[in-house]
Amino acid sequence: IPGLIPRALGQLTRLKTLVLSNNQLIGEIPGQLGSASSLEAIALDNNQLEGTIPSDLASLFNLKQFEVQNNTDLTGSLDDIFGACDEEDAGPFFRPTFEKLVADCDRVACSCCTSCN
């Protein structure tokens, strides 16, 4: 499926899983996804996405899986978005460990990643 990720997906507040892997998606990850408050898993790997991963995703408190590896030029810091993975380092900003957190760690800061490409 070629094209942009629709911003309207953020309006789907009951959506639990968003898998758009292995397509030809271009452009940026829309910050509006941060409004899809029930999301537990996002897989956007193996596309042609670029830009900075939006900080709006920090509001997805149910998120347990996030995969953004093998995209054209995604950048940012998952540490800044999702917080520290070590409770001692995080203080009040501790977030339970992700089951799966995968990124291209040469372009995306991710000390908590379960896998780096």
DOPA-123488 format. One record per atom (N, C-alpha, C): atom name; x, y, z; residue number from 0. Coordinates in Angstrom, 1 decimal, padded with zeros to 4 digits. Each point is the difference from the previous one (the first is absolute). Example, Ala and Ser with C-alpha at 12.3 -4.5 7.8 and 13.67 -1.06 7.14 Angstrom:
2
<node 'N' <013.2 -005.7 007.8> 0>;
<node 'CA' <-000.9 001.2 000.0> 0>;
<node 'C' <000.9 001.2 000.0> 0>;
<node 'N' <-000.4 001.1 -000.7> 1>;
<node 'CA' <000.9 001.1 000.0> 1>;
<node 'C' <-000.8 001.1 000.8> 1>;
***
This chain:
117
<node 'N' <000.9 -001.2 000.0> 0>;
<node 'CA' <-000.9 001.2 000.0> 0>;
<node 'C' <000.9 001.2 000.0> 0>;
<node 'N' <000.0 000.8 -001.1> 1>;
<node 'CA' <000.8 001.2 000.0> 1>;
<node 'C' <-000.8 001.2 000.6> 1>;
<node 'N' <000.7 001.0 000.5> 2>;
<node 'CA' <-000.6 001.2 000.4> 2>;
<node 'C' <000.3 000.4 001.4> 2>;
<node 'N' <-000.7 001.0 000.6> 3>;
<node 'CA' <000.2 000.5 001.3> 3>;
<node 'C' <-000.8 -000.7 001.0> 3>;
<node 'N' <000.4 000.0 001.3> 4>;
<node 'CA' <-000.8 -000.5 001.1> 4>;
<node 'C' <-001.1 001.0 000.2> 4>;
<node 'N' <-001.2 -000.4 000.0> 5>;
<node 'CA' <-001.1 000.9 000.2> 5>;
<node 'C' <-000.1 000.6 001.4> 5>;
<node 'N' <-000.1 001.3 000.1> 6>;
<node 'CA' <000.0 000.6 001.3> 6>;
<node 'C' <-001.3 -000.4 000.8> 6>;
<node 'N' <-001.0 -000.3 -000.8> 7>;
<node 'CA' <-001.3 -000.4 000.6> 7>;
<node 'C' <000.1 -001.3 000.9> 7>;
<node 'N' <001.1 -000.7 -000.1> 8>;
<node 'CA' <000.1 -001.2 000.8> 8>;
<node 'C' <000.0 000.4 001.5> 8>;
<node 'N' <000.5 001.2 000.3> 9>;
<node 'CA' <000.0 000.5 001.4> 9>;
<node 'C' <-001.4 000.1 000.6> 9>;
<node 'N' <-001.0 000.0 -000.8> 10>;
<node 'CA' <-001.4 000.1 000.5> 10>;
<node 'C' <-000.6 -001.4 000.4> 10>;
<node 'N' <000.7 -001.0 -000.3> 11>;
<node 'CA' <-000.4 -001.4 000.3> 11>;
<node 'C' <000.4 -000.3 001.4> 11>;
<node 'N' <-000.7 000.4 001.0> 12>;
<node 'CA' <000.4 -000.1 001.4> 12>;
<node 'C' <-000.2 -001.4 000.5> 12>;
<node 'N' <-000.6 -000.9 -000.7> 13>;
<node 'CA' <-000.1 -001.4 000.4> 13>;
<node 'C' <001.0 -000.9 -000.7> 13>;
<node 'N' <000.7 000.5 -000.9> 14>;
<node 'CA' <001.0 -000.7 -000.8> 14>;
<node 'C' <001.1 -000.5 000.9> 14>;
<node 'N' <000.3 -001.3 000.1> 15>;
<node 'CA' <001.0 -000.6 000.8> 15>;
<node 'C' <001.3 -000.3 -000.7> 15>;
<node 'N' <-000.1 -000.4 -001.3> 16>;
<node 'CA' <001.1 -000.4 -000.7> 16>;
<node 'C' <000.1 000.7 -001.4> 16>;
<node 'N' <001.1 000.6 -000.3> 17>;
<node 'CA' <000.1 000.6 -001.3> 17>;
<node 'C' <001.3 -000.6 -000.7> 17>;
<node 'N' <-000.2 -000.8 -001.0> 18>;
<node 'CA' <001.1 -000.7 -000.7> 18>;
<node 'C' <-000.1 000.5 -001.5> 18>;
<node 'N' <001.0 000.8 -000.3> 19>;
<node 'CA' <000.2 000.5 -001.4> 19>;
<node 'C' <001.4 -000.3 -000.5> 19>;
<node 'N' <000.5 -001.1 000.4> 20>;
<node 'CA' <001.3 -000.4 -000.3> 20>;
<node 'C' <000.1 -000.5 -001.5> 20>;
<node 'N' <001.2 000.1 -000.6> 21>;
<node 'CA' <000.2 -000.5 -001.3> 21>;
<node 'C' <-000.9 000.6 -001.1> 21>;
<node 'N' <-000.1 001.3 000.0> 22>;
<node 'CA' <-000.8 000.7 -001.0> 22>;
<node 'C' <001.0 001.0 -000.7> 22>;
<node 'N' <-000.6 000.9 -000.6> 23>;
<node 'CA' <000.8 001.1 -000.6> 23>;
<node 'C' <-000.5 001.3 000.5> 23>;
<node 'N' <-000.2 000.1 001.3> 24>;
<node 'CA' <-000.4 001.2 000.7> 24>;
<node 'C' <001.1 001.0 000.0> 24>;
<node 'N' <-000.4 001.3 -000.3> 25>;
<node 'CA' <001.0 001.1 -000.1> 25>;
<node 'C' <-000.4 001.1 001.0> 25>;
<node 'N' <000.9 000.9 000.2> 26>;
<node 'CA' <-000.4 001.2 000.8> 26>;
<node 'C' <000.3 -000.3 001.5> 26>;
<node 'N' <-000.6 000.8 000.9> 27>;
<node 'CA' <000.3 -000.1 001.4> 27>;
<node 'C' <-001.1 -000.8 000.7> 27>;
<node 'N' <000.4 -000.5 001.2> 28>;
<node 'CA' <-001.0 -000.6 000.9> 28>;
<node 'C' <-000.9 001.1 000.5> 28>;
<node 'N' <-001.3 000.0 -000.2> 29>;
<node 'CA' <-000.8 001.1 000.5> 29>;
<node 'C' <-000.1 000.0 001.5> 29>;
<node 'N' <000.2 001.2 000.6> 30>;
<node 'CA' <-000.2 000.1 001.4> 30>;
<node 'C' <-001.3 -000.3 000.6> 30>;
<node 'N' <-001.0 000.1 -000.9> 31>;
<node 'CA' <-001.4 -000.3 000.4> 31>;
<node 'C' <-000.2 -001.5 000.5> 31>;
<node 'N' <001.0 -000.9 -000.4> 32>;
<node 'CA' <-000.1 -001.3 000.5> 32>;
<node 'C' <000.0 000.0 001.6> 32>;
<node 'N' <000.6 001.0 000.6> 33>;
<node 'CA' <000.0 000.1 001.4> 33>;
<node 'C' <-001.3 000.1 000.7> 33>;
<node 'N' <-001.1 000.3 -000.8> 34>;
<node 'CA' <-001.3 000.1 000.5> 34>;
<node 'C' <-000.8 -001.3 -000.1> 34>;
<node 'N' <000.6 -001.0 -000.6> 35>;
<node 'CA' <-000.6 -001.4 -000.1> 35>;
<node 'C' <000.3 -000.7 001.3> 35>;
<node 'N' <-000.6 000.4 001.1> 36>;
<node 'CA' <000.4 -000.3 001.4> 36>;
<node 'C' <000.0 -001.5 000.3> 36>;
<node 'N' <-000.6 -000.8 -000.7> 37>;
<node 'CA' <-000.1 -001.5 000.3> 37>;
<node 'C' <001.2 -000.7 -000.7> 37>;
<node 'N' <000.8 000.6 -000.8> 38>;
<node 'CA' <001.0 -000.7 -000.7> 38>;
<node 'C' <001.0 -000.8 000.9> 38>;
<node 'N' <000.1 -001.2 -000.3> 39>;
<node 'CA' <001.0 -000.9 000.7> 39>;
<node 'C' <001.2 -000.4 -000.8> 39>;
<node 'N' <-000.2 000.1 -001.3> 40>;
<node 'CA' <001.1 -000.4 -000.9> 40>;
<node 'C' <-000.1 000.9 -001.3> 40>;
<node 'N' <001.2 000.4 -000.4> 41>;
<node 'CA' <000.1 000.8 -001.3> 41>;
<node 'C' <001.2 -000.6 -000.7> 41>;
<node 'N' <-000.2 -000.5 -001.2> 42>;
<node 'CA' <001.0 -000.5 -000.9> 42>;
<node 'C' <000.0 000.7 -001.3> 42>;
<node 'N' <001.1 000.8 -000.2> 43>;
<node 'CA' <000.1 000.9 -001.2> 43>;
<node 'C' <001.4 -000.3 -000.7> 43>;
<node 'N' <000.5 -001.2 000.3> 44>;
<node 'CA' <001.3 -000.4 -000.5> 44>;
<node 'C' <000.0 -000.3 -001.5> 44>;
<node 'N' <001.1 000.1 -000.6> 45>;
<node 'CA' <000.2 -000.3 -001.4> 45>;
<node 'C' <-000.9 000.8 -001.0> 45>;
<node 'N' <000.1 001.3 000.2> 46>;
<node 'CA' <-000.7 001.0 -000.9> 46>;
<node 'C' <001.0 001.0 -000.4> 46>;
<node 'N' <-000.5 001.2 -000.4> 47>;
<node 'CA' <000.9 001.0 -000.5> 47>;
<node 'C' <-000.3 001.3 000.8> 47>;
<node 'N' <-000.3 -000.2 001.3> 48>;
<node 'CA' <-000.3 001.1 000.9> 48>;
<node 'C' <001.2 000.9 000.3> 48>;
<node 'N' <-000.2 001.3 000.3> 49>;
<node 'CA' <001.1 000.9 000.3> 49>;
<node 'C' <-000.4 001.0 001.0> 49>;
<node 'N' <000.9 000.8 000.5> 50>;
<node 'CA' <-000.3 001.1 000.9> 50>;
<node 'C' <000.2 -000.5 001.4> 50>;
<node 'N' <-000.4 000.9 001.0> 51>;
<node 'CA' <000.2 -000.3 001.4> 51>;
<node 'C' <-001.2 -000.8 000.5> 51>;
<node 'N' <000.2 -001.0 000.8> 52>;
<node 'CA' <-001.1 -000.8 000.6> 52>;
<node 'C' <-000.7 001.0 001.0> 52>;
<node 'N' <-001.3 000.2 -000.1> 53>;
<node 'CA' <-000.7 001.0 000.7> 53>;
<node 'C' <-000.1 -000.3 001.5> 53>;
<node 'N' <000.2 001.1 000.8> 54>;
<node 'CA' <000.0 -000.1 001.5> 54>;
<node 'C' <-001.4 -000.3 000.4> 54>;
<node 'N' <-001.0 000.3 -000.8> 55>;
<node 'CA' <-001.4 -000.3 000.3> 55>;
<node 'C' <-000.3 -001.4 000.4> 55>;
<node 'N' <000.9 -000.9 -000.4> 56>;
<node 'CA' <-000.2 -001.4 000.3> 56>;
<node 'C' <000.2 -000.3 001.5> 56>;
<node 'N' <000.6 000.9 000.7> 57>;
<node 'CA' <000.2 -000.2 001.4> 57>;
<node 'C' <-001.3 -000.2 000.8> 57>;
<node 'N' <-001.1 000.5 -000.6> 58>;
<node 'CA' <-001.3 -000.2 000.7> 58>;
<node 'C' <-000.6 -001.4 -000.2> 58>;
<node 'N' <000.7 -000.9 -000.7> 59>;
<node 'CA' <-000.5 -001.3 -000.2> 59>;
<node 'C' <000.4 -000.9 001.2> 59>;
<node 'N' <-000.6 000.1 001.1> 60>;
<node 'CA' <000.4 -000.7 001.2> 60>;
<node 'C' <-000.2 -001.5 000.0> 60>;
<node 'N' <-000.8 -000.5 -001.0> 61>;
<node 'CA' <-000.3 -001.5 -000.1> 61>;
<node 'C' <001.0 -000.6 -001.0> 61>;
<node 'N' <000.8 000.8 -000.6> 62>;
<node 'CA' <000.9 -000.5 -001.1> 62>;
<node 'C' <001.1 -001.0 000.6> 62>;
<node 'N' <000.0 -001.2 -000.6> 63>;
<node 'CA' <001.0 -001.0 000.4> 63>;
<node 'C' <000.9 -000.4 -001.1> 63>;
<node 'N' <-000.4 000.3 -001.2> 64>;
<node 'CA' <000.8 -000.4 -001.2> 64>;
<node 'C' <000.1 001.2 -000.9> 64>;
<node 'N' <001.2 000.4 -000.5> 65>;
<node 'CA' <000.2 001.1 -000.9> 65>;
<node 'C' <001.2 -000.4 -000.9> 65>;
<node 'N' <-000.3 -000.1 -001.3> 66>;
<node 'CA' <001.0 -000.5 -000.9> 66>;
<node 'C' <000.1 001.0 -001.2> 66>;
<node 'N' <001.2 000.6 -000.1> 67>;
<node 'CA' <000.2 001.0 -001.1> 67>;
<node 'C' <001.3 -000.2 -000.8> 67>;
<node 'N' <000.5 -001.2 000.1> 68>;
<node 'CA' <001.3 -000.2 -000.7> 68>;
<node 'C' <-000.2 -000.1 -001.5> 68>;
<node 'N' <001.1 000.2 -000.7> 69>;
<node 'CA' <000.1 -000.1 -001.4> 69>;
<node 'C' <-000.9 000.9 -000.8> 69>;
<node 'N' <000.1 001.3 000.4> 70>;
<node 'CA' <-000.7 001.1 -000.7> 70>;
<node 'C' <001.1 000.9 -000.6> 70>;
<node 'N' <-000.5 000.9 -000.9> 71>;
<node 'CA' <001.0 000.8 -000.7> 71>;
<node 'C' <000.8 000.9 000.9> 71>;
<node 'N' <-000.6 000.8 000.8> 72>;
<node 'CA' <000.8 000.9 000.8> 72>;
<node 'C' <-000.8 000.5 001.2> 72>;
<node 'N' <-000.4 -000.9 000.9> 73>;
<node 'CA' <-000.6 000.4 001.2> 73>;
<node 'C' <001.0 000.3 001.0> 73>;
<node 'N' <-000.2 001.1 000.8> 74>;
<node 'CA' <000.9 000.4 001.0> 74>;
<node 'C' <-000.7 000.4 001.3> 74>;
<node 'N' <000.7 000.2 001.0> 75>;
<node 'CA' <-000.6 000.4 001.3> 75>;
<node 'C' <000.5 -000.8 001.1> 75>;
<node 'N' <-000.7 000.1 001.1> 76>;
<node 'CA' <000.5 -000.7 001.3> 76>;
<node 'C' <-001.2 -000.7 000.6> 76>;
<node 'N' <000.0 -001.3 -000.1> 77>;
<node 'CA' <-001.1 -000.7 000.7> 77>;
<node 'C' <000.1 000.1 001.5> 77>;
<node 'N' <001.3 000.3 000.5> 78>;
<node 'CA' <000.2 000.2 001.4> 78>;
<node 'C' <-000.8 001.2 000.5> 78>;
<node 'N' <000.1 001.1 -000.8> 79>;
<node 'CA' <-000.7 001.2 000.3> 79>;
<node 'C' <-001.5 -000.1 -000.1> 79>;
<node 'N' <-000.5 -000.8 -000.9> 80>;
<node 'CA' <-001.4 -000.2 -000.2> 80>;
<node 'C' <-000.6 -000.9 001.0> 80>;
<node 'N' <000.6 -001.2 000.2> 81>;
<node 'CA' <-000.6 -001.0 000.9> 81>;
<node 'C' <000.6 -000.1 001.4> 81>;
<node 'N' <001.1 000.8 000.2> 82>;
<node 'CA' <000.6 000.0 001.4> 82>;
<node 'C' <001.1 -001.0 000.1> 82>;
<node 'N' <000.6 000.0 001.2> 83>;
<node 'CA' <001.1 -000.9 000.3> 83>;
<node 'C' <-000.6 -001.4 000.2> 83>;
<node 'N' <000.9 -001.0 -000.3> 84>;
<node 'CA' <-000.5 -001.4 000.2> 84>;
<node 'C' <000.5 -000.5 001.4> 84>;
<node 'N' <000.8 000.7 000.7> 85>;
<node 'CA' <000.5 -000.4 001.3> 85>;
<node 'C' <-000.7 000.9 001.0> 85>;
<node 'N' <-000.7 -000.7 000.9> 86>;
<node 'CA' <-000.8 000.7 001.0> 86>;
<node 'C' <000.9 001.0 000.9> 86>;
<node 'N' <001.2 -000.4 000.3> 87>;
<node 'CA' <000.9 000.8 000.8> 87>;
<node 'C' <000.3 001.3 -000.7> 87>;
<node 'N' <000.2 -000.1 -001.3> 88>;
<node 'CA' <000.4 001.2 -000.8> 88>;
<node 'C' <-001.3 000.9 -000.3> 88>;
<node 'N' <-001.1 -000.6 -000.1> 89>;
<node 'CA' <-001.2 000.7 -000.4> 89>;
<node 'C' <-000.7 000.8 001.1> 89>;
<node 'N' <000.1 -000.4 001.2> 90>;
<node 'CA' <-000.8 000.6 001.0> 90>;
<node 'C' <-001.5 000.0 -000.2> 90>;
<node 'N' <-000.7 001.1 000.0> 91>;
<node 'CA' <-001.4 000.0 -000.2> 91>;
<node 'C' <-000.4 -000.3 -001.5> 91>;
<node 'N' <001.0 000.0 -000.9> 92>;
<node 'CA' <-000.4 -000.2 -001.4> 92>;
<node 'C' <000.3 -001.4 -000.5> 92>;
<node 'N' <000.0 -001.0 001.0> 93>;
<node 'CA' <000.2 -001.4 -000.4> 93>;
<node 'C' <-001.1 -000.5 -000.8> 93>;
<node 'N' <000.3 -000.8 -001.0> 94>;
<node 'CA' <-001.0 -000.6 -000.8> 94>;
<node 'C' <000.4 -001.5 -000.1> 94>;
<node 'N' <-001.0 -000.9 000.2> 95>;
<node 'CA' <000.4 -001.4 000.0> 95>;
<node 'C' <000.6 -000.4 -001.3> 95>;
<node 'N' <000.9 -001.0 000.0> 96>;
<node 'CA' <000.7 -000.4 -001.1> 96>;
<node 'C' <-000.9 -000.4 -001.2> 96>;
<node 'N' <000.4 000.4 -001.2> 97>;
<node 'CA' <-000.7 -000.4 -001.2> 97>;
<node 'C' <000.2 -001.5 -000.2> 97>;
<node 'N' <-001.0 -000.7 -000.6> 98>;
<node 'CA' <000.2 -001.4 -000.4> 98>;
<node 'C' <000.9 000.0 -001.2> 98>;
<node 'N' <-000.2 001.0 -000.9> 99>;
<node 'CA' <000.7 000.1 -001.3> 99>;
<node 'C' <000.2 001.5 -000.3> 99>;
<node 'N' <001.2 000.4 -000.1> 100>;
<node 'CA' <000.3 001.4 -000.3> 100>;
<node 'C' <001.2 -000.1 -001.0> 100>;
<node 'N' <-000.2 000.3 -001.3> 101>;
<node 'CA' <001.0 -000.2 -001.0> 101>;
<node 'C' <000.2 001.2 -000.9> 101>;
<node 'N' <001.2 000.4 -000.1> 102>;
<node 'CA' <000.3 001.2 -000.9> 102>;
<node 'C' <001.4 -000.1 -000.6> 102>;
<node 'N' <000.3 000.9 -000.9> 103>;
<node 'CA' <001.3 000.1 -000.6> 103>;
<node 'C' <000.8 000.9 001.0> 103>;
<node 'N' <000.7 -000.6 000.9> 104>;
<node 'CA' <000.7 000.7 001.1> 104>;
<node 'C' <001.1 000.9 -000.5> 104>;
<node 'N' <000.4 -000.1 -001.2> 105>;
<node 'CA' <001.0 000.9 -000.5> 105>;
<node 'C' <-000.6 001.4 -000.3> 105>;
<node 'N' <-001.3 000.1 -000.1> 106>;
<node 'CA' <-000.7 001.3 -000.3> 106>;
<node 'C' <-001.0 000.3 001.1> 106>;
<node 'N' <-000.4 -001.0 000.8> 107>;
<node 'CA' <-001.0 000.2 001.0> 107>;
<node 'C' <000.6 -000.4 001.3> 107>;
<node 'N' <000.0 001.0 001.0> 108>;
<node 'CA' <000.5 -000.3 001.3> 108>;
<node 'C' <-001.0 -001.0 000.7> 108>;
<node 'N' <000.5 -001.1 000.5> 109>;
<node 'CA' <-000.9 -001.0 000.6> 109>;
<node 'C' <000.8 -000.9 000.9> 109>;
<node 'N' <000.2 000.4 001.3> 110>;
<node 'CA' <000.7 -000.8 000.9> 110>;
<node 'C' <-000.8 -001.2 000.5> 110>;
<node 'N' <-001.3 000.1 -000.2> 111>;
<node 'CA' <-000.9 -001.1 000.5> 111>;
<node 'C' <-000.4 -001.0 -001.1> 111>;
<node 'N' <000.5 000.2 -001.2> 112>;
<node 'CA' <-000.4 -000.9 -001.1> 112>;
<node 'C' <000.3 -001.4 000.3> 112>;
<node 'N' <-001.0 -000.9 -000.4> 113>;
<node 'CA' <000.2 -001.4 000.1> 113>;
<node 'C' <000.9 -000.5 -001.1> 113>;
<node 'N' <000.0 000.8 -001.1> 114>;
<node 'CA' <000.8 -000.4 -001.2> 114>;
<node 'C' <000.4 001.3 -000.7> 114>;
<node 'N' <001.2 000.1 -000.5> 115>;
<node 'CA' <000.5 001.1 -000.8> 115>;
<node 'C' <000.4 -000.5 -001.4> 115>;
<node 'N' <-000.4 000.7 -001.0> 116>;
<node 'CA' <000.4 -000.4 -001.4> 116>;
<node 'C' <001.1 000.9 -000.5> 116>;
***
